[in-house]
Amino acid sequence: MTEQTTRSALTRRAAVAGLFAAPSLALPNAAVRAGDSVAVPDGRAATPGSVAAPRVAFSCIATPQAVAGPYYFDPKLSRLDVTEGHPGVPLRIRLVVIDTASCQPLTGARIDIWHARADGFYSGYRGQGDNHKIDTTGGTFMRGTQETDAQGEARFHTVYPGWYIGRTPHIHFKVFTDQRNVLTAQMYFPDALSQYLFGNVDAYRRKRPRDTFNVNDSLALMDNSHGGFCDIREQADHYLATLILGVDRSATAWADDAWPPPGMTSESMARHAGAVAIVPGVPRSLQKEFD
């Protein structure tokens, strides 16, 4: 590495450190995702779990692309609250969009989100549910658009997403810059929290047992960097989910009908067989198993 290249890299790192030290962007330790680079006082690289200070320097890494799935449409609804009164556990979403080329907040980016409501149904589509007879045609619940502010932030008020056959709980989103869709991706949640909420809040109760978790969802498993796994915190009257999105403004998002997704192999499409353990770091023998 040349002296000029080294100086450029250090300058960029310092800029990112300053960006995330700002009060409005300072994130708690749990917001550090697997693979993130963090700064410690003696200059050594450290893993997220070994750092006590809340201010971290993030690498400017692009968030991995994902499929849009079959339920996207744009109802052209610019709004903070997307619930339309539907029940569920209150969830606040905070998305922070960073330009990977400059490591600076991306202002004026349009973000669309959409997801299933507590009972696992999307708005605007027929043929849903275990018997494929649920029709929500004409509905727009759990959909909305916001633009990022001067600090690259966009927020939504929604409910914790429900599950449906073959998928772990998730929230879809698209990022547009200059009217171009540059990122389509999905946000994922801790399995143990999801399982607790689904078992204890009436809006999520189902006769059929949940069949898919983060560890056996073929699309979640494609997110090797865990770039789509949010930091989620319990607040007084809601959960707050934060996700930092690295966006390459020159990129082109995958086509909405892309299937199988680029990079998906027959091996990755095969779900793990048998029971799964959902609490990390605890031996399966000490957990209740879920089929």
Secondary structure, DSSP 8 states (H G I E B T S, - for coil): --HHHHHHHHHHHHHHHHHHHSTTT---GGG--TT--EE-TTS-EE-GGG---S---------------TT------B-SB--TT--S-EEEEEEEEEETTTTEE-TT-EEEEE---TTS--TT-SSBTTTT-B--TT--TTEEEEE--TTSEEEEEEE----BTTB-SEEEEEEEETTEEEEEEEEE--HHHHHHHHHH-GGG--SS-----GGG-TTGGG-TT-TTB-EEEE-SSSEEEEEEEEE-TT-----TT--S-TT--HHHHS---S-B--STTS-GGGS--B-
